[in-house]
Amino acid sequence: MAIDSKGINVYPSGGPYKIASREIGRQVTLERNTFYKGNRPANADRILITTNTDVNQSLLQVRAGQIDYDQYGPPPTAHDDLSKQFGVKKGGNGRYFVNTGVNTVYLALNTSRPAFGKVNLRKAVNHAIDRPAMLRVAGKFAGRRTDQILPPNMRGYREASLYPLKGADPTKARQLANGAKDEITVLHTTSPTSVARAQIIQFNLRQMGLDVKLKPQPFAVAIKTAGTRGSDFDMFLISWFADYPDPFDFINVLLDGNNIQGANNSNYAYFNNPRYNKAMTDAAKLSGEARYAAYGKLDVDLMRDAAPWAPLSNGNTREFISSRVSNYVYHPVYGGAVMNALVLK
């Protein structure tokens, strides 16, 4: 296929479905790939994906059977009612499903800026934040609290009690801050959950003496801002979902200072420590149990001694499907339904 500088709407597929059409920002249509001869399922003739939807409207449409599956998931306030009405399942036949995700919600602390160039202030933030409060705003079955980089279902993870998980400790935070009065800009997206969490963060950090300004931006804009070196932010509230089930995808991808460039960064903490850079490179060369042990140690060492993040939680995947669909199969890496396995009743 020839290269087109404007991008393409259809490209070759080796799987059970092909992209039949695409309207940028609106819809993608998948149809069965007649050239596919493998054994992966293709139960639906066509899958129509509509983008940029409203979560509340989508919930009503799934309830009414107007759409079959909302990839984004129901709004936070809906989960209690959905669980009571339909029960909670992990797969198979049902309507409401909750499964463990491979992800971490966290605050990236911009170490390239004066405030969080100070390691003790980064540690102070980890004591100041109210993790239970920030998890509650995501609704029922939202996940579990954490103070570590790796999610607990990632190979290499080892439990370490580093920072308070049951609530904020402003006294310890003020002690570590040592009278700091820095002005802090918190970058966050405009989703209702992110807005609510940012307000909690603002309250928590003010309790430890910091002057906090919130900077809300739409998701794509916030990612561009945070990924551009030198942008005006001190903290970025964001989450990371595993691209593949290996700790490299969290630690090296998100914290290796050798990867920092002018734009399109994912190391939002701009953490660049030669000692840790080398440890990440060395861990990446290992395999088997030695690899996972090295990454487990790195996770704990990074958060205990350098604290480039303030991890908040590991989120669950909570999904709701229409009454005319069955055979829900959860993909543990990609964190959602295997759409080609869904069956119309």
Residue frames as qw, qx, qy, qz and C-alpha x, y, z in Angstrom:
[[0.000, 0.888, 0.459, 0.000, 0.00, 0.00, 0.00],
 [0.404, 0.544, -0.025, 0.735, 1.36, 3.41, -0.98],
 [0.337, -0.369, -0.454, 0.738, 2.28, 5.91, 1.72],
 [0.010, -0.764, -0.399, -0.506, -0.17, 8.82, 2.03],
 [0.249, 0.195, -0.393, 0.863, 0.94, 11.85, 4.04],
 [0.454, -0.324, 0.000, -0.830, -2.70, 12.50, 4.99],
 [0.419, -0.120, 0.809, -0.394, -3.14, 9.03, 6.45],
 [0.335, -0.019, -0.811, -0.479, -5.34, 6.19, 5.26],
 [0.643, -0.185, 0.196, -0.717, -8.82, 5.00, 6.18],
 [0.982, 0.025, 0.042, -0.182, -8.36, 1.34, 5.24],
 [0.069, 0.674, -0.735, -0.023, -5.30, -0.84, 5.70],
 [0.659, 0.127, -0.724, -0.160, -4.50, -4.55, 5.33],
 [0.638, -0.453, 0.413, -0.466, -5.54, -6.96, 8.06],
 [0.354, 0.273, -0.894, -0.037, -4.29, -10.43, 8.92],
 [0.208, 0.025, 0.808, -0.551, -7.05, -11.15, 11.46],
 [0.198, 0.426, 0.883, 0.007, -10.70, -12.20, 11.34],
 [0.189, 0.876, 0.397, -0.198, -11.88, -8.65, 10.62],
 [0.463, 0.217, 0.225, 0.829, -10.84, -5.87, 8.27],
 [0.039, 0.537, 0.238, -0.808, -11.48, -2.13, 8.44],
 [0.395, 0.559, 0.665, 0.299, -14.16, -1.50, 5.83],
 [0.140, 0.770, 0.197, 0.591, -14.43, 2.26, 6.41],
 [0.462, -0.401, -0.404, 0.681, -13.46, 5.06, 8.75],
 [0.023, 0.856, 0.208, 0.472, -14.85, 8.52, 9.42],
 [0.437, 0.178, -0.471, 0.745, -12.26, 10.39, 11.51],
 [0.111, -0.100, 0.433, -0.889, -13.66, 11.32, 14.89],
 [0.661, -0.023, -0.008, -0.750, -16.98, 9.54, 14.20],
 [0.928, -0.002, 0.240, -0.284, -17.06, 5.89, 13.17],
 [0.044, 0.459, -0.856, -0.234, -15.03, 2.83, 12.23],
 [0.890, 0.113, 0.051, -0.439, -16.70, -0.12, 10.50],
 [0.206, -0.400, 0.888, 0.094, -15.20, -3.61, 10.75],
 [0.860, 0.215, -0.103, -0.452, -16.30, -6.44, 8.47],
 [0.897, -0.178, 0.396, 0.090, -15.31, -10.08, 8.27],
 [0.053, 0.676, -0.624, -0.389, -12.02, -10.64, 6.47],
 [0.925, 0.250, 0.032, -0.283, -12.85, -13.25, 3.83],
 [0.611, 0.566, -0.536, 0.139, -9.17, -14.04, 3.37],
 [0.279, -0.527, 0.680, -0.427, -8.67, -15.03, 7.02],
 [0.784, 0.032, -0.577, -0.225, -8.47, -18.82, 7.41],
 [0.152, 0.280, -0.776, 0.545, -7.46, -19.03, 11.08],
 [0.411, -0.405, -0.817, 0.008, -9.49, -20.27, 14.03],
 [0.043, -0.160, -0.406, 0.899, -10.11, -16.99, 15.84],
 [0.204, 0.604, 0.757, -0.144, -13.84, -16.25, 16.12],
 [0.054, 0.004, -0.241, -0.969, -15.72, -13.77, 13.96],
 [0.122, 0.417, 0.867, -0.243, -19.22, -14.11, 15.35],
 [0.272, 0.756, 0.283, -0.525, -20.66, -10.81, 14.13],
 [0.650, 0.556, 0.365, 0.367, -20.85, -10.05, 10.40],
 [0.273, 0.660, 0.002, 0.700, -20.06, -6.41, 11.06],
 [0.480, -0.557, -0.411, 0.538, -18.87, -4.33, 14.03],
 [0.152, 0.783, 0.175, 0.578, -19.72, -0.64, 13.98],
 [0.537, -0.378, -0.364, 0.660, -17.66, 1.46, 16.42],
 [0.035, 0.886, 0.223, 0.405, -18.85, 5.01, 17.17],
 [0.561, -0.025, -0.337, 0.756, -16.31, 7.34, 18.78],
 [0.035, 0.151, -0.162, 0.975, -16.54, 10.52, 20.90],
 [0.444, -0.525, -0.635, -0.351, -19.74, 9.46, 22.65],
 [0.328, -0.541, 0.319, -0.705, -21.28, 10.67, 25.90],
 [0.159, 0.106, -0.950, 0.248, -21.04, 8.06, 28.68],
 [0.371, 0.197, 0.594, -0.686, -24.47, 8.84, 30.12],
 [0.662, 0.387, -0.162, -0.621, -26.16, 8.61, 26.74],
 [0.444, 0.323, -0.823, -0.144, -24.29, 5.41, 25.94],
 [0.123, -0.022, 0.884, -0.451, -25.50, 3.85, 29.18],
 [0.567, 0.331, 0.341, -0.672, -29.11, 4.59, 28.25],
 [0.614, 0.456, -0.446, -0.464, -28.56, 3.21, 24.74],
 [0.241, 0.229, -0.941, 0.070, -27.08, -0.05, 26.06],
 [0.322, 0.133, 0.736, -0.581, -29.98, -0.42, 28.47],
 [0.616, 0.455, 0.155, -0.624, -32.43, 0.09, 25.59],
 [0.757, 0.120, 0.606, 0.215, -30.60, -2.29, 23.24],
 [0.445, 0.883, 0.014, -0.145, -29.81, 0.51, 20.79],
 [0.354, 0.683, -0.631, 0.100, -26.11, -0.28, 21.10],
 [0.923, -0.129, -0.362, -0.034, -24.58, -3.53, 22.34],
 [0.792, -0.283, -0.177, 0.511, -21.35, -2.57, 24.08],
 [0.019, 0.985, -0.080, 0.152, -19.80, 0.65, 25.38],
 [0.783, 0.241, -0.327, 0.471, -16.01, 0.36, 25.26],
 [0.065, 0.595, -0.321, 0.734, -15.53, 3.36, 27.55],
 [0.331, -0.230, -0.821, 0.404, -17.63, 1.86, 30.34],
 [0.246, -0.798, -0.516, -0.191, -20.54, 3.26, 32.37],
 [0.005, -0.739, 0.216, -0.638, -20.24, 6.51, 34.34],
 [0.188, 0.231, -0.779, 0.552, -19.04, 6.22, 37.97],
 [0.450, -0.086, 0.406, -0.791, -22.50, 6.72, 39.46],
 [0.768, 0.111, -0.324, -0.541, -24.03, 3.80, 37.51],
 [0.413, 0.286, -0.861, 0.077, -22.07, 0.86, 38.92],
 [0.246, -0.051, 0.763, -0.595, -23.95, 0.40, 42.17],
 [0.689, 0.274, 0.203, -0.640, -27.33, 0.16, 40.41],
 [0.656, 0.419, -0.548, -0.307, -25.99, -2.04, 37.60],
 [0.198, 0.266, -0.913, 0.240, -24.46, -4.51, 40.04],
 [0.393, 0.080, 0.671, -0.624, -27.68, -4.73, 42.05],
 [0.702, 0.377, 0.031, -0.603, -29.88, -5.15, 38.98],
 [0.793, 0.448, -0.368, -0.189, -27.75, -7.55, 36.94],
 [0.907, -0.352, 0.147, 0.180, -25.25, -9.04, 39.37],
 [0.008, 0.837, -0.509, -0.201, -21.49, -9.05, 38.85],
 [0.965, 0.129, 0.209, 0.096, -19.82, -11.55, 36.53],
 [0.368, -0.598, 0.498, 0.509, -16.38, -12.02, 35.04],
 [0.127, 0.284, -0.718, -0.622, -17.41, -13.56, 31.73],
 [0.120, 0.264, 0.955, 0.066, -19.92, -15.67, 29.84],
 [0.137, -0.602, -0.588, -0.523, -23.59, -14.76, 29.81],
 [0.303, -0.618, -0.459, 0.562, -24.72, -11.74, 31.79],
 [0.218, 0.904, 0.259, 0.260, -24.98, -7.98, 31.49],
 [0.142, -0.935, 0.256, -0.200, -22.51, -6.44, 33.95],
 [0.918, 0.073, -0.211, 0.329, -18.90, -7.56, 34.25],
 [0.241, -0.917, 0.310, -0.073, -16.00, -6.56, 36.55],
 [0.936, 0.104, -0.096, 0.322, -12.44, -7.73, 35.93],
 [0.526, -0.685, 0.136, 0.485, -9.00, -6.75, 37.18],
 [0.529, 0.843, -0.063, 0.071, -7.14, -4.42, 34.84],
 [0.779, -0.110, 0.014, 0.617, -3.40, -4.18, 34.23],
 [0.188, 0.764, 0.127, 0.604, -2.98, -0.47, 34.88],
 [0.446, -0.394, -0.414, 0.689, -1.89, 2.19, 37.33],
 [0.008, 0.912, 0.252, 0.323, -3.52, 5.57, 37.97],
 [0.667, -0.306, -0.173, 0.657, -0.86, 7.99, 39.14],
 [0.028, 0.992, 0.000, -0.127, 0.42, 11.51, 39.56],
 [0.761, 0.292, -0.027, 0.578, 3.58, 12.12, 37.56],
 [0.353, -0.870, -0.050, 0.341, 5.74, 14.58, 39.51],
 [0.599, 0.758, -0.033, 0.256, 7.67, 16.75, 37.06],
 [0.756, -0.471, 0.012, 0.454, 11.22, 16.42, 38.36],
 [0.528, 0.332, 0.186, 0.759, 12.53, 18.91, 35.79],
 [0.146, -0.812, -0.170, -0.539, 10.74, 21.75, 37.61],
 [0.075, 0.528, -0.544, 0.648, 12.06, 23.43, 40.77],
 [0.675, -0.389, 0.255, -0.572, 9.40, 22.14, 43.18],
 [0.970, -0.088, 0.174, -0.147, 9.65, 18.44, 42.39],
 [0.573, 0.581, -0.507, 0.276, 13.33, 18.52, 41.71],
 [0.215, -0.488, 0.651, -0.540, 13.38, 18.05, 45.50],
 [0.454, -0.035, -0.885, -0.102, 13.00, 14.38, 46.41],
 [0.058, -0.200, -0.767, 0.607, 11.63, 15.06, 49.88],
 [0.412, 0.249, 0.097, -0.871, 8.79, 17.13, 48.42],
 [0.566, 0.113, -0.664, -0.475, 7.95, 14.26, 46.10],
 [0.337, -0.119, -0.897, 0.259, 7.83, 11.91, 49.08],
 [0.148, 0.187, 0.469, -0.850, 5.72, 14.46, 50.95],
 [0.540, 0.128, -0.295, -0.778, 3.11, 14.38, 48.19],
 [0.536, -0.008, -0.831, -0.148, 2.91, 10.59, 48.55],
 [0.192, -0.233, -0.778, 0.551, 2.03, 11.07, 52.21],
 [0.188, 0.198, 0.186, -0.944, -0.34, 13.99, 51.59],
 [0.450, 0.020, -0.515, -0.730, -2.73, 12.47, 49.06],
 [0.606, -0.008, 0.580, -0.545, -5.95, 10.77, 50.11],
 [0.104, 0.161, -0.888, -0.418, -5.96, 7.59, 48.00],
 [0.146, 0.386, 0.895, -0.170, -9.29, 6.21, 49.31],
 [0.263, 0.671, 0.272, -0.637, -11.09, 9.47, 48.47],
 [0.233, 0.529, -0.500, -0.645, -9.70, 9.48, 44.93],
 [0.014, -0.014, -0.975, -0.222, -10.74, 5.88, 44.38],
 [0.221, 0.471, 0.740, -0.426, -14.27, 6.50, 45.67],
 [0.315, 0.582, -0.017, -0.749, -15.04, 9.14, 43.05],
 [0.222, 0.265, -0.784, -0.516, -14.70, 6.46, 40.34],
 [0.773, -0.094, -0.160, -0.606, -17.69, 4.56, 41.75],
 [0.838, -0.282, 0.415, -0.214, -18.30, 1.03, 43.01],
 [0.920, 0.071, 0.318, 0.216, -15.80, -1.71, 42.10],
 [0.312, 0.928, -0.192, -0.076, -13.37, 0.94, 40.80],
 [0.687, 0.463, -0.480, 0.287, -10.22, -0.92, 41.87],
 [0.775, -0.480, -0.249, 0.328, -7.64, -1.01, 44.64],
 [0.107, -0.976, 0.189, 0.027, -5.37, 1.61, 46.20],
 [0.898, 0.110, -0.044, 0.424, -1.64, 1.46, 45.52],
 [0.209, -0.922, 0.218, 0.241, 1.64, 3.21, 46.26],
 [0.575, -0.289, 0.631, 0.434, 3.67, 1.33, 43.63],
 [0.240, 0.479, -0.466, -0.705, 4.39, 1.61, 39.91],
 [0.234, 0.060, -0.914, -0.326, 3.70, -1.97, 38.87],
 [0.728, -0.223, -0.067, -0.644, 0.15, -3.31, 39.15],
 [0.559, -0.381, 0.690, -0.256, -0.15, -6.40, 41.38],
 [0.884, 0.248, 0.384, -0.098, -1.05, -8.69, 38.46],
 [0.511, 0.779, -0.363, 0.004, 2.16, -7.81, 36.60],
 [0.927, -0.039, -0.208, 0.311, 4.99, -10.34, 36.80],
 [0.486, 0.323, -0.300, 0.755, 7.69, -9.04, 39.12],
 [0.344, -0.683, -0.005, -0.645, 5.39, -7.14, 41.45],
 [0.543, -0.193, -0.710, 0.405, 6.18, -7.49, 45.13],
 [0.344, -0.844, -0.363, -0.192, 4.18, -5.90, 47.89],
 [0.462, 0.043, -0.341, 0.818, 5.81, -3.06, 49.79],
 [0.222, -0.859, -0.456, 0.076, 4.19, -0.75, 52.33],
 [0.502, 0.189, 0.014, 0.844, 5.76, 2.57, 51.38],
 [0.110, -0.160, 0.041, -0.980, 3.13, 5.28, 51.80],
 [0.353, 0.179, 0.672, -0.626, -0.30, 5.55, 53.47],
 [0.127, -0.170, -0.814, -0.541, -3.11, 3.71, 51.66],
 [0.166, -0.560, -0.794, 0.169, -5.87, 4.29, 54.22],
 [0.026, -0.951, -0.307, -0.003, -5.92, 8.07, 53.96],
 [0.354, 0.773, -0.189, 0.492, -3.79, 11.21, 53.90],
 [0.696, -0.473, -0.257, 0.476, -1.06, 11.87, 56.46],
 [0.219, 0.905, 0.045, 0.361, -0.69, 15.68, 56.31],
 [0.529, -0.816, 0.225, 0.066, 1.49, 15.76, 59.42],
 [0.763, -0.183, 0.441, 0.436, 4.16, 13.56, 57.85],
 [0.532, 0.650, 0.331, 0.430, 3.76, 15.45, 54.58],
 [0.059, -0.980, 0.039, -0.186, 4.42, 18.81, 56.25],
 [0.678, -0.610, 0.337, 0.232, 7.41, 17.33, 58.07],
 [0.727, 0.103, 0.456, 0.502, 8.98, 16.19, 54.80],
 [0.341, 0.817, 0.281, 0.369, 8.03, 19.42, 53.01],
 [0.574, -0.278, -0.192, 0.746, 9.96, 21.35, 55.68],
 [0.015, -0.681, -0.206, 0.702, 8.00, 24.56, 55.24],
 [0.239, 0.065, 0.621, 0.743, 7.90, 24.49, 51.43],
 [0.315, 0.614, 0.378, -0.617, 5.40, 26.98, 49.93],
 [0.188, -0.123, 0.677, 0.701, 5.93, 26.19, 46.25],
 [0.585, 0.396, 0.039, -0.707, 3.36, 27.08, 43.60],
 [0.353, -0.044, 0.918, 0.175, 2.18, 23.85, 41.97],
 [0.555, 0.301, -0.241, -0.737, 0.31, 23.48, 38.68],
 [0.512, 0.026, 0.852, -0.108, -1.70, 20.26, 38.42],
 [0.379, 0.256, -0.556, -0.694, -2.43, 19.20, 34.84],
 [0.399, 0.142, 0.877, -0.227, -5.44, 16.91, 34.43],
 [0.028, -0.236, -0.749, -0.619, -8.02, 15.90, 31.85],
 [0.360, -0.111, 0.061, -0.924, -11.62, 17.12, 31.79],
 [0.519, -0.256, -0.789, -0.207, -13.38, 13.81, 32.49],
 [0.549, -0.687, -0.083, -0.468, -15.67, 14.07, 35.55],
 [0.899, -0.348, -0.163, 0.209, -13.53, 11.59, 37.48],
 [0.628, 0.199, -0.115, 0.743, -10.30, 13.48, 36.74],
 [0.090, -0.654, -0.020, -0.751, -11.87, 16.81, 37.71],
 [0.730, -0.626, -0.107, -0.252, -13.07, 15.37, 41.03],
 [0.880, -0.178, -0.132, 0.419, -9.68, 13.81, 41.75],
 [0.422, 0.440, -0.075, 0.789, -7.87, 17.03, 40.92],
 [0.346, -0.723, -0.022, -0.597, -10.00, 18.90, 43.45],
 [0.870, -0.483, -0.087, 0.046, -9.08, 16.34, 46.12],
 [0.760, 0.126, -0.083, 0.632, -5.40, 16.70, 45.21],
 [0.107, 0.652, -0.022, 0.750, -5.67, 20.48, 45.46],
 [0.614, -0.701, -0.018, -0.362, -7.17, 20.21, 48.95],
 [0.927, -0.264, -0.074, 0.255, -4.57, 17.65, 50.08],
 [0.647, 0.272, -0.065, 0.709, -1.60, 19.66, 48.86],
 [0.111, -0.737, 0.019, -0.667, -2.88, 22.88, 50.36],
 [0.777, -0.614, -0.073, -0.118, -2.99, 21.10, 53.71],
 [0.844, -0.186, 0.004, 0.504, 0.75, 20.51, 53.46],
 [0.269, -0.724, 0.021, 0.634, 1.37, 24.19, 52.64],
 [0.365, 0.027, 0.578, 0.730, 1.58, 24.25, 48.84],
 [0.346, 0.522, 0.072, -0.776, -0.11, 26.82, 46.60],
 [0.410, 0.114, 0.869, 0.252, -2.01, 24.72, 44.05],
 [0.432, 0.454, -0.127, -0.769, -3.48, 25.74, 40.68],
 [0.678, 0.219, 0.701, -0.008, -5.52, 23.31, 38.56],
 [0.171, 0.480, -0.497, -0.703, -4.98, 23.14, 34.81],
 [0.688, 0.268, 0.653, -0.170, -7.79, 21.13, 33.13],
 [0.241, 0.474, -0.543, -0.651, -7.40, 20.22, 29.45],
 [0.905, 0.219, -0.038, -0.363, -9.18, 17.81, 27.09],
 [0.903, -0.240, 0.326, 0.145, -7.45, 14.43, 27.02],
 [0.780, 0.435, 0.151, 0.424, -5.60, 14.82, 23.71],
 [0.131, 0.884, -0.140, 0.426, -4.47, 18.34, 24.60],
 [0.612, -0.715, 0.312, -0.133, -3.30, 17.28, 28.07],
 [0.925, -0.037, 0.263, 0.273, -1.28, 14.39, 26.60],
 [0.579, 0.647, 0.036, 0.495, 0.40, 16.79, 24.16],
 [0.184, -0.894, 0.201, -0.356, 1.11, 19.30, 26.93],
 [0.764, -0.549, 0.340, -0.021, 2.55, 16.70, 29.30],
 [0.903, 0.132, 0.267, 0.308, 4.56, 15.09, 26.51],
 [0.440, 0.782, -0.038, 0.439, 6.26, 18.34, 25.50],
 [0.666, -0.219, -0.312, 0.641, 9.43, 19.00, 27.44],
 [0.201, 0.036, -0.103, 0.973, 9.36, 22.36, 29.21],
 [0.295, -0.574, -0.533, -0.547, 5.57, 22.63, 29.41],
 [0.182, -0.412, 0.364, -0.815, 4.01, 24.53, 32.29],
 [0.826, -0.381, -0.222, -0.352, 2.95, 21.82, 34.75],
 [0.144, -0.576, 0.724, -0.351, 4.30, 20.31, 37.95],
 [0.430, -0.001, 0.873, -0.230, 2.01, 17.29, 38.26],
 [0.484, 0.131, -0.536, -0.679, 0.05, 15.30, 35.72],
 [0.610, -0.003, 0.658, -0.441, -2.87, 13.10, 36.74],
 [0.589, 0.393, -0.534, -0.462, -3.01, 10.21, 34.29],
 [0.841, -0.175, 0.487, -0.158, -3.22, 6.43, 34.03],
 [0.225, 0.522, -0.752, -0.333, -1.22, 3.83, 32.11],
 [0.916, 0.068, 0.253, -0.303, -2.63, 0.61, 30.71],
 [0.556, -0.345, 0.685, 0.320, -0.31, -2.23, 29.77],
 [0.531, 0.560, -0.397, -0.497, 0.51, -2.50, 26.07],
 [0.773, 0.175, -0.609, -0.026, 1.90, -5.96, 26.76],
 [0.786, -0.598, -0.081, -0.131, 2.33, -8.03, 29.96],
 [0.770, 0.084, -0.253, 0.580, 5.90, -7.14, 30.89],
 [0.388, -0.783, -0.236, 0.426, 7.21, -4.69, 33.54],
 [0.424, -0.025, 0.301, 0.854, 9.40, -3.00, 30.92],
 [0.032, 0.597, 0.552, 0.581, 6.19, -1.42, 29.62],
 [0.373, -0.882, -0.288, -0.016, 5.74, 0.43, 32.90],
 [0.582, -0.676, 0.073, 0.446, 9.20, 1.12, 34.26],
 [0.498, -0.106, 0.411, 0.756, 11.41, 1.61, 31.19],
 [0.190, 0.590, 0.560, 0.550, 8.75, 3.13, 28.97],
 [0.226, -0.885, -0.339, -0.227, 7.55, 5.60, 31.58],
 [0.502, -0.853, 0.070, 0.124, 10.67, 6.42, 33.62],
 [0.781, -0.040, 0.219, 0.584, 13.86, 5.86, 31.59],
 [0.052, -0.852, 0.012, 0.521, 15.49, 9.27, 31.22],
 [0.344, -0.240, 0.645, 0.639, 17.39, 8.17, 28.12],
 [0.259, 0.488, 0.769, 0.322, 14.11, 8.31, 26.21],
 [0.024, 0.802, 0.321, -0.503, 13.31, 11.96, 26.92],
 [0.401, 0.268, 0.446, 0.754, 13.03, 14.11, 23.80],
 [0.036, -0.045, -0.021, -0.998, 11.50, 17.43, 22.78],
 [0.625, 0.002, 0.013, -0.781, 7.95, 16.14, 22.30],
 [0.842, 0.017, -0.422, -0.337, 5.82, 13.00, 22.43],
 [0.118, 0.346, -0.827, 0.427, 7.26, 11.90, 25.75],
 [0.720, -0.421, -0.469, -0.289, 5.56, 9.36, 28.00],
 [0.568, -0.190, -0.494, 0.630, 8.02, 9.94, 30.85],
 [0.123, -0.833, -0.293, -0.452, 5.76, 12.68, 32.21],
 [0.627, -0.738, -0.066, 0.242, 7.87, 12.93, 35.37],
 [0.449, 0.813, -0.297, 0.223, 10.89, 13.80, 33.19],
 [0.747, -0.583, 0.319, 0.032, 12.76, 11.55, 35.56],
 [0.717, 0.601, -0.300, 0.185, 16.37, 11.21, 34.42],
 [0.550, -0.710, 0.432, -0.081, 18.65, 9.57, 36.95],
 [0.429, 0.570, -0.689, -0.126, 21.79, 7.84, 35.59],
 [0.216, -0.244, 0.900, -0.291, 21.76, 5.21, 38.33],
 [0.624, 0.279, 0.593, -0.426, 18.18, 4.21, 37.65],
 [0.612, 0.618, -0.268, -0.414, 18.59, 4.52, 33.88],
 [0.226, 0.469, -0.853, -0.036, 21.36, 1.93, 34.07],
 [0.358, -0.024, 0.857, -0.371, 19.33, -0.33, 36.36],
 [0.693, 0.453, 0.250, -0.502, 16.43, -0.22, 33.87],
 [0.532, 0.611, -0.519, -0.272, 18.72, -1.04, 30.96],
 [0.011, 0.350, -0.926, 0.143, 20.28, -3.91, 32.90],
 [0.535, 0.138, 0.690, -0.467, 16.88, -5.32, 33.90],
 [0.688, 0.532, -0.038, -0.493, 15.69, -5.22, 30.28],
 [0.375, 0.536, -0.739, -0.162, 18.56, -7.52, 29.27],
 [0.253, -0.177, 0.903, -0.300, 17.48, -10.25, 31.67],
 [0.597, -0.081, -0.571, -0.558, 14.95, -13.01, 31.12],
 [0.627, -0.252, -0.736, 0.038, 12.85, -15.35, 33.23],
 [0.561, -0.711, -0.402, 0.137, 12.69, -15.05, 37.00],
 [0.528, -0.230, -0.060, 0.815, 15.85, -12.92, 37.14],
 [0.061, 0.380, 0.334, 0.860, 14.12, -10.32, 34.96],
 [0.434, -0.685, -0.447, -0.378, 11.02, -10.19, 37.13],
 [0.656, -0.532, -0.312, 0.435, 13.05, -10.05, 40.36],
 [0.406, -0.008, 0.060, 0.912, 15.07, -7.12, 38.99],
 [0.132, -0.477, -0.356, -0.793, 11.94, -5.20, 38.01],
 [0.574, -0.661, -0.479, -0.063, 10.26, -5.95, 41.34],
 [0.589, -0.399, -0.196, 0.675, 13.26, -4.49, 43.14],
 [0.221, 0.197, 0.226, 0.928, 13.34, -1.48, 40.81],
 [0.306, -0.656, -0.494, -0.483, 9.68, -0.76, 41.49],
 [0.614, -0.687, -0.338, 0.192, 10.21, -0.68, 45.24],
 [0.567, -0.232, -0.011, 0.790, 13.54, 1.18, 45.09],
 [0.138, 0.398, 0.332, 0.844, 12.18, 3.85, 42.76],
 [0.376, -0.716, -0.383, -0.447, 9.14, 4.61, 44.89],
 [0.689, -0.602, -0.272, 0.298, 10.92, 4.37, 48.25],
 [0.581, -0.368, 0.066, 0.722, 14.01, 6.41, 47.39],
 [0.210, 0.031, 0.368, 0.905, 13.24, 8.58, 44.34],
 [0.202, 0.600, 0.649, -0.422, 9.41, 8.86, 44.28],
 [0.067, -0.063, 0.436, 0.895, 9.00, 10.19, 40.72],
 [0.377, -0.392, -0.607, -0.579, 5.28, 9.37, 40.94],
 [0.376, -0.081, 0.619, -0.684, 2.51, 9.40, 43.46],
 [0.260, -0.131, -0.888, -0.357, 0.66, 6.19, 42.47],
 [0.475, -0.151, 0.205, -0.842, -3.04, 6.21, 43.37],
 [0.764, 0.065, 0.494, -0.409, -4.84, 3.04, 42.31],
 [0.060, -0.116, 0.895, 0.427, -5.08, 0.03, 40.01],
 [0.547, 0.168, 0.054, -0.819, -8.38, 0.20, 38.18],
 [0.503, 0.189, 0.842, -0.047, -10.88, -2.54, 37.40],
 [0.163, -0.004, -0.596, -0.786, -12.55, -2.89, 34.01],
 [0.329, 0.361, 0.707, -0.512, -16.31, -2.53, 34.50],
 [0.142, 0.094, -0.605, -0.778, -18.45, -3.17, 31.43],
 [0.509, 0.349, 0.560, -0.553, -22.13, -3.36, 30.55],
 [0.004, -0.051, 0.783, 0.620, -23.60, -5.07, 27.47],
 [0.563, 0.003, -0.132, -0.816, -27.05, -5.16, 25.92],
 [0.716, -0.049, 0.573, -0.395, -29.61, -7.91, 26.52],
 [0.862, 0.455, -0.007, -0.224, -29.24, -9.24, 22.98],
 [0.450, 0.650, -0.595, 0.145, -25.52, -10.06, 23.36],
 [0.884, -0.439, 0.152, -0.056, -23.87, -13.00, 25.10],
 [0.909, 0.114, -0.019, 0.399, -20.49, -14.79, 25.35],
 [0.047, -0.961, 0.230, -0.148, -18.57, -11.97, 27.01],
 [0.890, -0.042, -0.122, 0.437, -14.85, -12.82, 27.09],
 [0.219, -0.961, 0.114, 0.123, -12.47, -10.49, 28.92],
 [0.745, 0.467, -0.223, 0.421, -9.00, -9.82, 27.51],
 [0.648, -0.665, -0.183, 0.323, -6.70, -9.42, 30.53],
 [0.541, -0.108, 0.141, 0.822, -3.96, -7.48, 28.71],
 [0.087, 0.333, 0.352, 0.871, -6.04, -5.05, 26.67],
 [0.030, 0.203, 0.565, -0.799, -8.58, -4.59, 29.44],
 [0.520, 0.245, 0.023, -0.818, -11.89, -5.08, 27.68],
 [0.828, 0.228, 0.442, -0.259, -14.25, -7.43, 25.88],
 [0.283, -0.152, 0.768, 0.554, -12.97, -9.51, 22.98],
 [0.477, 0.386, 0.061, -0.787, -15.42, -8.00, 20.52],
 [0.489, 0.275, -0.679, -0.473, -15.12, -10.72, 17.89],
 [0.138, -0.048, -0.970, 0.196, -16.21, -13.28, 20.54],
 [0.371, 0.219, 0.428, -0.795, -19.50, -11.51, 21.34],
 [0.028, 0.227, 0.909, 0.347, -22.55, -13.33, 20.00],
 [0.443, -0.079, -0.053, -0.891, -25.98, -11.98, 19.11],
 [0.406, 0.062, 0.836, -0.363, -28.66, -14.12, 20.75]]
